[in-house]
Amino acid sequence: MTTRLPYTAVTSGGDAYEIRFPLHPETGSPERVSDLLTAALEAVSKGVETGTPVSDGDVLQALSMALAIRARLLGVAPGAGLRLMHELIGSAYAAALEARQYRTGRA
């Protein structure tokens, strides 16, 4: 059975998504994964709230570049790093698509 990380993401517009991310079998610390995810999302939020418009595509492009850099720093064969990125992104995106969405009282 796959271990899952429950995570609730709330948009600035008040939509919430309850996501259950599958964790890789070699995950060292689900708590650290959650902390890093929160820190990354907070950094993105701060970056897009600077007043200068930024497209969703630009945000995804920057995040994909950061992911590519981190994968390069793994010190594994390029094909192995690419396969791991594809596996992690695919499973995380599938979990996000399955997330329960609801409105919060916050707007």
Beta strands, then each sheet from edge to edge (+ up, - down):
strand 1: 4-10
strand 2: 15-22
strand 3: 100-103
sheet 1: 1+ 2- 3+
end
